[in-house]
Amino acid sequence: MGRILLLIAVAVAAFFLLGSVLGFLFGILKWVLIIGVVALAVGALSKIMSSRRA
């Protein structure tokens, strides 16, 4: 009985840890995507503005 409860406690702790790690990774991925979209928009705008000047 004690061994089963220990295994259940380890499984619950693993799910908590997995949730935290996945939340952290998805948070980083979100910011990388936002920064990438902003960089692409700035690059496109600078290309449009430089072609209009020429």
mmCIF entry with sequence, helices, sheets and N, C-alpha, C, O atoms, coordinates in Angstrom:
data_MODEL
# 
_entry.id   MODEL 
# 
_entity.id                         1 
_entity.type                       polymer 
_entity.pdbx_number_of_molecules   1 
# 
_entity_poly.entity_id                      1 
_entity_poly.type                           'polypeptide(L)' 
_entity_poly.nstd_linkage                   no 
_entity_poly.nstd_monomer                   no 
_entity_poly.pdbx_seq_one_letter_code       MGRILLLIAVAVAAFFLLGSVLGFLFGILKWVLIIGVVALAVGALSKIMSSRRA 
_entity_poly.pdbx_seq_one_letter_code_can   MGRILLLIAVAVAAFFLLGSVLGFLFGILKWVLIIGVVALAVGALSKIMSSRRA 
_entity_poly.pdbx_strand_id                 A 
# 
loop_
_entity_poly_seq.entity_id 
_entity_poly_seq.num 
_entity_poly_seq.mon_id 
_entity_poly_seq.hetero 
1 1  MET n 
1 2  GLY n 
1 3  ARG n 
1 4  ILE n 
1 5  LEU n 
1 6  LEU n 
1 7  LEU n 
1 8  ILE n 
1 9  ALA n 
1 10 VAL n 
1 11 ALA n 
1 12 VAL n 
1 13 ALA n 
1 14 ALA n 
1 15 PHE n 
1 16 PHE n 
1 17 LEU n 
1 18 LEU n 
1 19 GLY n 
1 20 SER n 
1 21 VAL n 
1 22 LEU n 
1 23 GLY n 
1 24 PHE n 
1 25 LEU n 
1 26 PHE n 
1 27 GLY n 
1 28 ILE n 
1 29 LEU n 
1 30 LYS n 
1 31 TRP n 
1 32 VAL n 
1 33 LEU n 
1 34 ILE n 
1 35 ILE n 
1 36 GLY n 
1 37 VAL n 
1 38 VAL n 
1 39 ALA n 
1 40 LEU n 
1 41 ALA n 
1 42 VAL n 
1 43 GLY n 
1 44 ALA n 
1 45 LEU n 
1 46 SER n 
1 47 LYS n 
1 48 ILE n 
1 49 MET n 
1 50 SER n 
1 51 SER n 
1 52 ARG n 
1 53 ARG n 
1 54 ALA n 
# 
_struct_asym.id          A 
_struct_asym.entity_id   1 
# 
_struct_conf.conf_type_id            HELX_P 
_struct_conf.id                      HELX_P1 
_struct_conf.pdbx_PDB_helix_id       AA1 
_struct_conf.beg_label_comp_id       GLY 
_struct_conf.beg_label_asym_id       A 
_struct_conf.beg_label_seq_id        2 
_struct_conf.pdbx_beg_PDB_ins_code   ? 
_struct_conf.end_label_comp_id       ARG 
_struct_conf.end_label_asym_id       A 
_struct_conf.end_label_seq_id        53 
_struct_conf.pdbx_end_PDB_ins_code   ? 
_struct_conf.beg_auth_comp_id        GLY 
_struct_conf.beg_auth_asym_id        A 
_struct_conf.beg_auth_seq_id         2 
_struct_conf.end_auth_comp_id        ARG 
_struct_conf.end_auth_asym_id        A 
_struct_conf.end_auth_seq_id         53 
_struct_conf.pdbx_PDB_helix_class    1 
_struct_conf.details                 ? 
_struct_conf.pdbx_PDB_helix_length   52 
# 
_struct_conf_type.id          HELX_P 
_struct_conf_type.criteria    ? 
_struct_conf_type.reference   ? 
# 
loop_
_atom_site.group_PDB 
_atom_site.id 
_atom_site.type_symbol 
_atom_site.label_atom_id 
_atom_site.label_alt_id 
_atom_site.label_comp_id 
_atom_site.label_asym_id 
_atom_site.label_entity_id 
_atom_site.label_seq_id 
_atom_site.pdbx_PDB_ins_code 
_atom_site.Cartn_x 
_atom_site.Cartn_y 
_atom_site.Cartn_z 
_atom_site.occupancy 
_atom_site.B_iso_or_equiv 
_atom_site.pdbx_formal_charge 
_atom_site.auth_seq_id 
_atom_site.auth_comp_id 
_atom_site.auth_asym_id 
_atom_site.auth_atom_id 
_atom_site.pdbx_PDB_model_num 
ATOM 1   N N  . MET A 1 1  ? 0.822  -1.199 0.000   1.00 0.00 ? 1  MET A N  1 
ATOM 2   C CA . MET A 1 1  ? 0.000  0.000  0.000   1.00 0.00 ? 1  MET A CA 1 
ATOM 3   C C  . MET A 1 1  ? 0.861  1.256  0.000   1.00 0.00 ? 1  MET A C  1 
ATOM 4   O O  . MET A 1 1  ? 0.572  2.206  -0.727  1.00 0.00 ? 1  MET A O  1 
ATOM 5   N N  . GLY A 1 2  ? 1.906  1.266  0.803   1.00 0.00 ? 2  GLY A N  1 
ATOM 6   C CA . GLY A 1 2  ? 2.777  2.424  0.872   1.00 0.00 ? 2  GLY A CA 1 
ATOM 7   C C  . GLY A 1 2  ? 3.514  2.662  -0.437  1.00 0.00 ? 2  GLY A C  1 
ATOM 8   O O  . GLY A 1 2  ? 3.740  3.803  -0.839  1.00 0.00 ? 2  GLY A O  1 
ATOM 9   N N  . ARG A 1 3  ? 3.885  1.564  -1.098  1.00 0.00 ? 3  ARG A N  1 
ATOM 10  C CA . ARG A 1 3  ? 4.608  1.686  -2.365  1.00 0.00 ? 3  ARG A CA 1 
ATOM 11  C C  . ARG A 1 3  ? 3.699  2.267  -3.452  1.00 0.00 ? 3  ARG A C  1 
ATOM 12  O O  . ARG A 1 3  ? 4.147  3.058  -4.282  1.00 0.00 ? 3  ARG A O  1 
ATOM 13  N N  . ILE A 1 4  ? 2.429  1.875  -3.445  1.00 0.00 ? 4  ILE A N  1 
ATOM 14  C CA . ILE A 1 4  ? 1.472  2.389  -4.429  1.00 0.00 ? 4  ILE A CA 1 
ATOM 15  C C  . ILE A 1 4  ? 1.253  3.890  -4.216  1.00 0.00 ? 4  ILE A C  1 
ATOM 16  O O  . ILE A 1 4  ? 1.220  4.660  -5.176  1.00 0.00 ? 4  ILE A O  1 
ATOM 17  N N  . LEU A 1 5  ? 1.105  4.295  -2.959  1.00 0.00 ? 5  LEU A N  1 
ATOM 18  C CA . LEU A 1 5  ? 0.925  5.719  -2.679  1.00 0.00 ? 5  LEU A CA 1 
ATOM 19  C C  . LEU A 1 5  ? 2.155  6.524  -3.073  1.00 0.00 ? 5  LEU A C  1 
ATOM 20  O O  . LEU A 1 5  ? 2.037  7.649  -3.557  1.00 0.00 ? 5  LEU A O  1 
ATOM 21  N N  . LEU A 1 6  ? 3.331  5.950  -2.867  1.00 0.00 ? 6  LEU A N  1 
ATOM 22  C CA . LEU A 1 6  ? 4.559  6.623  -3.267  1.00 0.00 ? 6  LEU A CA 1 
ATOM 23  C C  . LEU A 1 6  ? 4.624  6.791  -4.781  1.00 0.00 ? 6  LEU A C  1 
ATOM 24  O O  . LEU A 1 6  ? 5.013  7.851  -5.272  1.00 0.00 ? 6  LEU A O  1 
ATOM 25  N N  . LEU A 1 7  ? 4.246  5.755  -5.523  1.00 0.00 ? 7  LEU A N  1 
ATOM 26  C CA . LEU A 1 7  ? 4.229  5.847  -6.988  1.00 0.00 ? 7  LEU A CA 1 
ATOM 27  C C  . LEU A 1 7  ? 3.216  6.885  -7.466  1.00 0.00 ? 7  LEU A C  1 
ATOM 28  O O  . LEU A 1 7  ? 3.485  7.620  -8.415  1.00 0.00 ? 7  LEU A O  1 
ATOM 29  N N  . ILE A 1 8  ? 2.059  6.949  -6.817  1.00 0.00 ? 8  ILE A N  1 
ATOM 30  C CA . ILE A 1 8  ? 1.061  7.954  -7.185  1.00 0.00 ? 8  ILE A CA 1 
ATOM 31  C C  . ILE A 1 8  ? 1.585  9.352  -6.897  1.00 0.00 ? 8  ILE A C  1 
ATOM 32  O O  . ILE A 1 8  ? 1.394  10.262 -7.705  1.00 0.00 ? 8  ILE A O  1 
ATOM 33  N N  . ALA A 1 9  ? 2.244  9.537  -5.754  1.00 0.00 ? 9  ALA A N  1 
ATOM 34  C CA . ALA A 1 9  ? 2.805  10.842 -5.417  1.00 0.00 ? 9  ALA A CA 1 
ATOM 35  C C  . ALA A 1 9  ? 3.885  11.251 -6.410  1.00 0.00 ? 9  ALA A C  1 
ATOM 36  O O  . ALA A 1 9  ? 3.963  12.420 -6.787  1.00 0.00 ? 9  ALA A O  1 
ATOM 37  N N  . VAL A 1 10 ? 4.719  10.309 -6.837  1.00 0.00 ? 10 VAL A N  1 
ATOM 38  C CA . VAL A 1 10 ? 5.756  10.600 -7.824  1.00 0.00 ? 10 VAL A CA 1 
ATOM 39  C C  . VAL A 1 10 ? 5.124  10.965 -9.169  1.00 0.00 ? 10 VAL A C  1 
ATOM 40  O O  . VAL A 1 10 ? 5.603  11.876 -9.844  1.00 0.00 ? 10 VAL A O  1 
ATOM 41  N N  . ALA A 1 11 ? 4.064  10.272 -9.564  1.00 0.00 ? 11 ALA A N  1 
ATOM 42  C CA . ALA A 1 11 ? 3.394  10.564 -10.831 1.00 0.00 ? 11 ALA A CA 1 
ATOM 43  C C  . ALA A 1 11 ? 2.763  11.963 -10.800 1.00 0.00 ? 11 ALA A C  1 
ATOM 44  O O  . ALA A 1 11 ? 2.849  12.704 -11.779 1.00 0.00 ? 11 ALA A O  1 
ATOM 45  N N  . VAL A 1 12 ? 2.133  12.318 -9.682  1.00 0.00 ? 12 VAL A N  1 
ATOM 46  C CA . VAL A 1 12 ? 1.516  13.646 -9.572  1.00 0.00 ? 12 VAL A CA 1 
ATOM 47  C C  . VAL A 1 12 ? 2.596  14.729 -9.610  1.00 0.00 ? 12 VAL A C  1 
ATOM 48  O O  . VAL A 1 12 ? 2.432  15.751 -10.278 1.00 0.00 ? 12 VAL A O  1 
ATOM 49  N N  . ALA A 1 13 ? 3.696  14.504 -8.893  1.00 0.00 ? 13 ALA A N  1 
ATOM 50  C CA . ALA A 1 13 ? 4.791  15.476 -8.906  1.00 0.00 ? 13 ALA A CA 1 
ATOM 51  C C  . ALA A 1 13 ? 5.389  15.608 -10.308 1.00 0.00 ? 13 ALA A C  1 
ATOM 52  O O  . ALA A 1 13 ? 5.750  16.708 -10.725 1.00 0.00 ? 13 ALA A O  1 
ATOM 53  N N  . ALA A 1 14 ? 5.494  14.500 -11.029 1.00 0.00 ? 14 ALA A N  1 
ATOM 54  C CA . ALA A 1 14 ? 6.028  14.544 -12.398 1.00 0.00 ? 14 ALA A CA 1 
ATOM 55  C C  . ALA A 1 14 ? 5.106  15.343 -13.312 1.00 0.00 ? 14 ALA A C  1 
ATOM 56  O O  . ALA A 1 14 ? 5.584  16.096 -14.161 1.00 0.00 ? 14 ALA A O  1 
ATOM 57  N N  . PHE A 1 15 ? 3.795  15.190 -13.151 1.00 0.00 ? 15 PHE A N  1 
ATOM 58  C CA . PHE A 1 15 ? 2.857  15.959 -13.973 1.00 0.00 ? 15 PHE A CA 1 
ATOM 59  C C  . PHE A 1 15 ? 2.937  17.451 -13.649 1.00 0.00 ? 15 PHE A C  1 
ATOM 60  O O  . PHE A 1 15 ? 2.859  18.280 -14.556 1.00 0.00 ? 15 PHE A O  1 
ATOM 61  N N  . PHE A 1 16 ? 3.091  17.801 -12.382 1.00 0.00 ? 16 PHE A N  1 
ATOM 62  C CA . PHE A 1 16 ? 3.265  19.209 -12.014 1.00 0.00 ? 16 PHE A CA 1 
ATOM 63  C C  . PHE A 1 16 ? 4.534  19.783 -12.649 1.00 0.00 ? 16 PHE A C  1 
ATOM 64  O O  . PHE A 1 16 ? 4.518  20.888 -13.190 1.00 0.00 ? 16 PHE A O  1 
ATOM 65  N N  . LEU A 1 17 ? 5.618  19.034 -12.580 1.00 0.00 ? 17 LEU A N  1 
ATOM 66  C CA . LEU A 1 17 ? 6.880  19.486 -13.149 1.00 0.00 ? 17 LEU A CA 1 
ATOM 67  C C  . LEU A 1 17 ? 6.785  19.589 -14.664 1.00 0.00 ? 17 LEU A C  1 
ATOM 68  O O  . LEU A 1 17 ? 7.283  20.547 -15.255 1.00 0.00 ? 17 LEU A O  1 
ATOM 69  N N  . LEU A 1 18 ? 6.151  18.609 -15.293 1.00 0.00 ? 18 LEU A N  1 
ATOM 70  C CA . LEU A 1 18 ? 5.978  18.625 -16.740 1.00 0.00 ? 18 LEU A CA 1 
ATOM 71  C C  . LEU A 1 18 ? 5.137  19.823 -17.174 1.00 0.00 ? 18 LEU A C  1 
ATOM 72  O O  . LEU A 1 18 ? 5.435  20.454 -18.189 1.00 0.00 ? 18 LEU A O  1 
ATOM 73  N N  . GLY A 1 19 ? 4.101  20.136 -16.421 1.00 0.00 ? 19 GLY A N  1 
ATOM 74  C CA . GLY A 1 19 ? 3.268  21.292 -16.734 1.00 0.00 ? 19 GLY A CA 1 
ATOM 75  C C  . GLY A 1 19 ? 4.036  22.595 -16.632 1.00 0.00 ? 19 GLY A C  1 
ATOM 76  O O  . GLY A 1 19 ? 3.869  23.486 -17.465 1.00 0.00 ? 19 GLY A O  1 
ATOM 77  N N  . SER A 1 20 ? 4.870  22.708 -15.623 1.00 0.00 ? 20 SER A N  1 
ATOM 78  C CA . SER A 1 20 ? 5.680  23.916 -15.461 1.00 0.00 ? 20 SER A CA 1 
ATOM 79  C C  . SER A 1 20 ? 6.680  24.062 -16.603 1.00 0.00 ? 20 SER A C  1 
ATOM 80  O O  . SER A 1 20 ? 6.848  25.150 -17.155 1.00 0.00 ? 20 SER A O  1 
ATOM 81  N N  . VAL A 1 21 ? 7.337  22.970 -16.952 1.00 0.00 ? 21 VAL A N  1 
ATOM 82  C CA . VAL A 1 21 ? 8.332  23.012 -18.023 1.00 0.00 ? 21 VAL A CA 1 
ATOM 83  C C  . VAL A 1 21 ? 7.666  23.330 -19.353 1.00 0.00 ? 21 VAL A C  1 
ATOM 84  O O  . VAL A 1 21 ? 8.175  24.150 -20.117 1.00 0.00 ? 21 VAL A O  1 
ATOM 85  N N  . LEU A 1 22 ? 6.536  22.692 -19.640 1.00 0.00 ? 22 LEU A N  1 
ATOM 86  C CA . LEU A 1 22 ? 5.842  22.975 -20.897 1.00 0.00 ? 22 LEU A CA 1 
ATOM 87  C C  . LEU A 1 22 ? 5.326  24.408 -20.945 1.00 0.00 ? 22 LEU A C  1 
ATOM 88  O O  . LEU A 1 22 ? 5.381  25.049 -21.995 1.00 0.00 ? 22 LEU A O  1 
ATOM 89  N N  . GLY A 1 23 ? 4.832  24.911 -19.835 1.00 0.00 ? 23 GLY A N  1 
ATOM 90  C CA . GLY A 1 23 ? 4.389  26.303 -19.792 1.00 0.00 ? 23 GLY A CA 1 
ATOM 91  C C  . GLY A 1 23 ? 5.534  27.257 -20.057 1.00 0.00 ? 23 GLY A C  1 
ATOM 92  O O  . GLY A 1 23 ? 5.361  28.246 -20.770 1.00 0.00 ? 23 GLY A O  1 
ATOM 93  N N  . PHE A 1 24 ? 6.699  26.982 -19.499 1.00 0.00 ? 24 PHE A N  1 
ATOM 94  C CA . PHE A 1 24 ? 7.880  27.810 -19.726 1.00 0.00 ? 24 PHE A CA 1 
ATOM 95  C C  . PHE A 1 24 ? 8.296  27.762 -21.197 1.00 0.00 ? 24 PHE A C  1 
ATOM 96  O O  . PHE A 1 24 ? 8.599  28.796 -21.792 1.00 0.00 ? 24 PHE A O  1 
ATOM 97  N N  . LEU A 1 25 ? 8.310  26.559 -21.783 1.00 0.00 ? 25 LEU A N  1 
ATOM 98  C CA . LEU A 1 25 ? 8.725  26.430 -23.180 1.00 0.00 ? 25 LEU A CA 1 
ATOM 99  C C  . LEU A 1 25 ? 7.745  27.127 -24.124 1.00 0.00 ? 25 LEU A C  1 
ATOM 100 O O  . LEU A 1 25 ? 8.163  27.794 -25.071 1.00 0.00 ? 25 LEU A O  1 
ATOM 101 N N  . PHE A 1 26 ? 6.448  26.976 -23.869 1.00 0.00 ? 26 PHE A N  1 
ATOM 102 C CA . PHE A 1 26 ? 5.473  27.643 -24.725 1.00 0.00 ? 26 PHE A CA 1 
ATOM 103 C C  . PHE A 1 26 ? 5.514  29.156 -24.541 1.00 0.00 ? 26 PHE A C  1 
ATOM 104 O O  . PHE A 1 26 ? 5.243  29.895 -25.488 1.00 0.00 ? 26 PHE A O  1 
ATOM 105 N N  . GLY A 1 27 ? 5.842  29.623 -23.359 1.00 0.00 ? 27 GLY A N  1 
ATOM 106 C CA . GLY A 1 27 ? 6.015  31.056 -23.143 1.00 0.00 ? 27 GLY A CA 1 
ATOM 107 C C  . GLY A 1 27 ? 7.180  31.602 -23.945 1.00 0.00 ? 27 GLY A C  1 
ATOM 108 O O  . GLY A 1 27 ? 7.077  32.664 -24.559 1.00 0.00 ? 27 GLY A O  1 
ATOM 109 N N  . ILE A 1 28 ? 8.294  30.874 -23.941 1.00 0.00 ? 28 ILE A N  1 
ATOM 110 C CA . ILE A 1 28 ? 9.456  31.288 -24.725 1.00 0.00 ? 28 ILE A CA 1 
ATOM 111 C C  . ILE A 1 28 ? 9.119  31.257 -26.216 1.00 0.00 ? 28 ILE A C  1 
ATOM 112 O O  . ILE A 1 28 ? 9.477  32.176 -26.953 1.00 0.00 ? 28 ILE A O  1 
ATOM 113 N N  . LEU A 1 29 ? 8.428  30.198 -26.662 1.00 0.00 ? 29 LEU A N  1 
ATOM 114 C CA . LEU A 1 29 ? 8.049  30.095 -28.068 1.00 0.00 ? 29 LEU A CA 1 
ATOM 115 C C  . LEU A 1 29 ? 7.147  31.251 -28.491 1.00 0.00 ? 29 LEU A C  1 
ATOM 116 O O  . LEU A 1 29 ? 7.283  31.776 -29.596 1.00 0.00 ? 29 LEU A O  1 
ATOM 117 N N  . LYS A 1 30 ? 6.234  31.643 -27.620 1.00 0.00 ? 30 LYS A N  1 
ATOM 118 C CA . LYS A 1 30 ? 5.339  32.767 -27.919 1.00 0.00 ? 30 LYS A CA 1 
ATOM 119 C C  . LYS A 1 30 ? 6.135  34.042 -28.135 1.00 0.00 ? 30 LYS A C  1 
ATOM 120 O O  . LYS A 1 30 ? 5.886  34.771 -29.096 1.00 0.00 ? 30 LYS A O  1 
ATOM 121 N N  . TRP A 1 31 ? 7.092  34.323 -27.254 1.00 0.00 ? 31 TRP A N  1 
ATOM 122 C CA . TRP A 1 31 ? 7.871  35.552 -27.383 1.00 0.00 ? 31 TRP A CA 1 
ATOM 123 C C  . TRP A 1 31 ? 8.779  35.516 -28.595 1.00 0.00 ? 31 TRP A C  1 
ATOM 124 O O  . TRP A 1 31 ? 8.983  36.545 -29.238 1.00 0.00 ? 31 TRP A O  1 
ATOM 125 N N  . VAL A 1 32 ? 9.332  34.349 -28.923 1.00 0.00 ? 32 VAL A N  1 
ATOM 126 C CA . VAL A 1 32 ? 10.166 34.221 -30.121 1.00 0.00 ? 32 VAL A CA 1 
ATOM 127 C C  . VAL A 1 32 ? 9.333  34.499 -31.366 1.00 0.00 ? 32 VAL A C  1 
ATOM 128 O O  . VAL A 1 32 ? 9.796  35.177 -32.283 1.00 0.00 ? 32 VAL A O  1 
ATOM 129 N N  . LEU A 1 33 ? 8.112  33.984 -31.406 1.00 0.00 ? 33 LEU A N  1 
ATOM 130 C CA . LEU A 1 33 ? 7.242  34.239 -32.552 1.00 0.00 ? 33 LEU A CA 1 
ATOM 131 C C  . LEU A 1 33 ? 6.859  35.711 -32.652 1.00 0.00 ? 33 LEU A C  1 
ATOM 132 O O  . LEU A 1 33 ? 6.830  36.266 -33.751 1.00 0.00 ? 33 LEU A O  1 
ATOM 133 N N  . ILE A 1 34 ? 6.567  36.346 -31.529 1.00 0.00 ? 34 ILE A N  1 
ATOM 134 C CA . ILE A 1 34 ? 6.206  37.766 -31.542 1.00 0.00 ? 34 ILE A CA 1 
ATOM 135 C C  . ILE A 1 34 ? 7.391  38.600 -32.037 1.00 0.00 ? 34 ILE A C  1 
ATOM 136 O O  . ILE A 1 34 ? 7.214  39.486 -32.873 1.00 0.00 ? 34 ILE A O  1 
ATOM 137 N N  . ILE A 1 35 ? 8.584  38.327 -31.533 1.00 0.00 ? 35 ILE A N  1 
ATOM 138 C CA . ILE A 1 35 ? 9.768  39.072 -31.955 1.00 0.00 ? 35 ILE A CA 1 
ATOM 139 C C  . ILE A 1 35 ? 10.052 38.820 -33.434 1.00 0.00 ? 35 ILE A C  1 
ATOM 140 O O  . ILE A 1 35 ? 10.458 39.737 -34.148 1.00 0.00 ? 35 ILE A O  1 
ATOM 141 N N  . GLY A 1 36 ? 9.845  37.596 -33.899 1.00 0.00 ? 36 GLY A N  1 
ATOM 142 C CA . GLY A 1 36 ? 10.057 37.287 -35.313 1.00 0.00 ? 36 GLY A CA 1 
ATOM 143 C C  . GLY A 1 36 ? 9.087  38.036 -36.219 1.00 0.00 ? 36 GLY A C  1 
ATOM 144 O O  . GLY A 1 36 ? 9.481  38.546 -37.268 1.00 0.00 ? 36 GLY A O  1 
ATOM 145 N N  . VAL A 1 37 ? 7.822  38.104 -35.818 1.00 0.00 ? 37 VAL A N  1 
ATOM 146 C CA . VAL A 1 37 ? 6.833  38.831 -36.621 1.00 0.00 ? 37 VAL A CA 1 
ATOM 147 C C  . VAL A 1 37 ? 7.172  40.313 -36.663 1.00 0.00 ? 37 VAL A C  1 
ATOM 148 O O  . VAL A 1 37 ? 7.074  40.939 -37.718 1.00 0.00 ? 37 VAL A O  1 
ATOM 149 N N  . VAL A 1 38 ? 7.565  40.875 -35.539 1.00 0.00 ? 38 VAL A N  1 
ATOM 150 C CA . VAL A 1 38 ? 7.946  42.290 -35.511 1.00 0.00 ? 38 VAL A CA 1 
ATOM 151 C C  . VAL A 1 38 ? 9.174  42.523 -36.390 1.00 0.00 ? 38 VAL A C  1 
ATOM 152 O O  . VAL A 1 38 ? 9.221  43.517 -37.115 1.00 0.00 ? 38 VAL A O  1 
ATOM 153 N N  . ALA A 1 39 ? 10.155 41.645 -36.345 1.00 0.00 ? 39 ALA A N  1 
ATOM 154 C CA . ALA A 1 39 ? 11.359 41.797 -37.163 1.00 0.00 ? 39 ALA A CA 1 
ATOM 155 C C  . ALA A 1 39 ? 11.020 41.698 -38.653 1.00 0.00 ? 39 ALA A C  1 
ATOM 156 O O  . ALA A 1 39 ? 11.555 42.458 -39.460 1.00 0.00 ? 39 ALA A O  1 
ATOM 157 N N  . LEU A 1 40 ? 10.138 40.771 -39.019 1.00 0.00 ? 40 LEU A N  1 
ATOM 158 C CA . LEU A 1 40 ? 9.730  40.663 -40.416 1.00 0.00 ? 40 LEU A CA 1 
ATOM 159 C C  . LEU A 1 40 ? 8.985  41.905 -40.876 1.00 0.00 ? 40 LEU A C  1 
ATOM 160 O O  . LEU A 1 40 ? 9.184  42.368 -41.999 1.00 0.00 ? 40 LEU A O  1 
ATOM 161 N N  . ALA A 1 41 ? 8.130  42.447 -40.022 1.00 0.00 ? 41 ALA A N  1 
ATOM 162 C CA . ALA A 1 41 ? 7.387  43.653 -40.382 1.00 0.00 ? 41 ALA A CA 1 
ATOM 163 C C  . ALA A 1 41 ? 8.333  44.837 -40.561 1.00 0.00 ? 41 ALA A C  1 
ATOM 164 O O  . ALA A 1 41 ? 8.173  45.615 -41.501 1.00 0.00 ? 41 ALA A O  1 
ATOM 165 N N  . VAL A 1 42 ? 9.301  44.983 -39.686 1.00 0.00 ? 42 VAL A N  1 
ATOM 166 C CA . VAL A 1 42 ? 10.272 46.078 -39.808 1.00 0.00 ? 42 VAL A CA 1 
ATOM 167 C C  . VAL A 1 42 ? 11.101 45.902 -41.075 1.00 0.00 ? 42 VAL A C  1 
ATOM 168 O O  . VAL A 1 42 ? 11.369 46.872 -41.783 1.00 0.00 ? 42 VAL A O  1 
ATOM 169 N N  . GLY A 1 43 ? 11.503 44.681 -41.359 1.00 0.00 ? 43 GLY A N  1 
ATOM 170 C CA . GLY A 1 43 ? 12.272 44.429 -42.579 1.00 0.00 ? 43 GLY A CA 1 
ATOM 171 C C  . GLY A 1 43 ? 11.465 44.737 -43.832 1.00 0.00 ? 43 GLY A C  1 
ATOM 172 O O  . GLY A 1 43 ? 11.987 45.332 -44.775 1.00 0.00 ? 43 GLY A O  1 
ATOM 173 N N  . ALA A 1 44 ? 10.200 44.339 -43.851 1.00 0.00 ? 44 ALA A N  1 
ATOM 174 C CA . ALA A 1 44 ? 9.354  44.608 -45.013 1.00 0.00 ? 44 ALA A CA 1 
ATOM 175 C C  . ALA A 1 44 ? 9.112  46.101 -45.182 1.00 0.00 ? 44 ALA A C  1 
ATOM 176 O O  . ALA A 1 44 ? 9.141  46.620 -46.297 1.00 0.00 ? 44 ALA A O  1 
ATOM 177 N N  . LEU A 1 45 ? 8.876  46.783 -44.078 1.00 0.00 ? 45 LEU A N  1 
ATOM 178 C CA . LEU A 1 45 ? 8.652  48.240 -44.170 1.00 0.00 ? 45 LEU A CA 1 
ATOM 179 C C  . LEU A 1 45 ? 9.914  48.962 -44.648 1.00 0.00 ? 45 LEU A C  1 
ATOM 180 O O  . LEU A 1 45 ? 9.827  49.888 -45.455 1.00 0.00 ? 45 LEU A O  1 
ATOM 181 N N  . SER A 1 46 ? 11.069 48.553 -44.164 1.00 0.00 ? 46 SER A N  1 
ATOM 182 C CA . SER A 1 46 ? 12.303 49.214 -44.595 1.00 0.00 ? 46 SER A CA 1 
ATOM 183 C C  . SER A 1 46 ? 12.568 48.938 -46.070 1.00 0.00 ? 46 SER A C  1 
ATOM 184 O O  . SER A 1 46 ? 13.077 49.803 -46.783 1.00 0.00 ? 46 SER A O  1 
ATOM 185 N N  . LYS A 1 47 ? 12.222 47.723 -46.535 1.00 0.00 ? 47 LYS A N  1 
ATOM 186 C CA . LYS A 1 47 ? 12.404 47.409 -47.945 1.00 0.00 ? 47 LYS A CA 1 
ATOM 187 C C  . LYS A 1 47 ? 11.461 48.248 -48.813 1.00 0.00 ? 47 LYS A C  1 
ATOM 188 O O  . LYS A 1 47 ? 11.864 48.742 -49.866 1.00 0.00 ? 47 LYS A O  1 
ATOM 189 N N  . ILE A 1 48 ? 10.225 48.407 -48.380 1.00 0.00 ? 48 ILE A N  1 
ATOM 190 C CA . ILE A 1 48 ? 9.257  49.211 -49.118 1.00 0.00 ? 48 ILE A CA 1 
ATOM 191 C C  . ILE A 1 48 ? 9.697  50.675 -49.143 1.00 0.00 ? 48 ILE A C  1 
ATOM 192 O O  . ILE A 1 48 ? 9.633  51.330 -50.184 1.00 0.00 ? 48 ILE A O  1 
ATOM 193 N N  . MET A 1 49 ? 10.137 51.177 -48.005 1.00 0.00 ? 49 MET A N  1 
ATOM 194 C CA . MET A 1 49 ? 10.549 52.576 -47.945 1.00 0.00 ? 49 MET A CA 1 
ATOM 195 C C  . MET A 1 49 ? 11.806 52.830 -48.794 1.00 0.00 ? 49 MET A C  1 
ATOM 196 O O  . MET A 1 49 ? 11.907 53.878 -49.432 1.00 0.00 ? 49 MET A O  1 
ATOM 197 N N  . SER A 1 50 ? 12.748 51.907 -48.810 1.00 0.00 ? 50 SER A N  1 
ATOM 198 C CA . SER A 1 50 ? 13.957 52.117 -49.610 1.00 0.00 ? 50 SER A CA 1 
ATOM 199 C C  . SER A 1 50 ? 13.662 51.999 -51.105 1.00 0.00 ? 50 SER A C  1 
ATOM 200 O O  . SER A 1 50 ? 14.323 52.660 -51.906 1.00 0.00 ? 50 SER A O  1 
ATOM 201 N N  . SER A 1 51 ? 12.697 51.183 -51.501 1.00 0.00 ? 51 SER A N  1 
ATOM 202 C CA . SER A 1 51 ? 12.368 51.071 -52.922 1.00 0.00 ? 51 SER A CA 1 
ATOM 203 C C  . SER A 1 51 ? 11.596 52.313 -53.384 1.00 0.00 ? 51 SER A C  1 
ATOM 204 O O  . SER A 1 51 ? 11.670 52.660 -54.562 1.00 0.00 ? 51 SER A O  1 
ATOM 205 N N  . ARG A 1 52 ? 10.878 52.976 -52.524 1.00 0.00 ? 52 ARG A N  1 
ATOM 206 C CA . ARG A 1 52 ? 10.151 54.185 -52.898 1.00 0.00 ? 52 ARG A CA 1 
ATOM 207 C C  . ARG A 1 52 ? 11.115 55.357 -53.091 1.00 0.00 ? 52 ARG A C  1 
ATOM 208 O O  . ARG A 1 52 ? 10.870 56.223 -53.931 1.00 0.00 ? 52 ARG A O  1 
ATOM 209 N N  . ARG A 1 53 ? 12.202 55.396 -52.329 1.00 0.00 ? 53 ARG A N  1 
ATOM 210 C CA . ARG A 1 53 ? 13.169 56.478 -52.448 1.00 0.00 ? 53 ARG A CA 1 
ATOM 211 C C  . ARG A 1 53 ? 13.974 56.392 -53.741 1.00 0.00 ? 53 ARG A C  1 
ATOM 212 O O  . ARG A 1 53 ? 14.384 57.408 -54.301 1.00 0.00 ? 53 ARG A O  1 
ATOM 213 N N  . ALA A 1 54 ? 14.189 55.180 -54.198 1.00 0.00 ? 54 ALA A N  1 
ATOM 214 C CA . ALA A 1 54 ? 15.040 54.991 -55.384 1.00 0.00 ? 54 ALA A CA 1 
ATOM 215 C C  . ALA A 1 54 ? 14.348 55.305 -56.682 1.00 0.00 ? 54 ALA A C  1 
ATOM 216 O O  . ALA A 1 54 ? 14.951 55.187 -57.748 1.00 0.00 ? 54 ALA A O  1 
# 
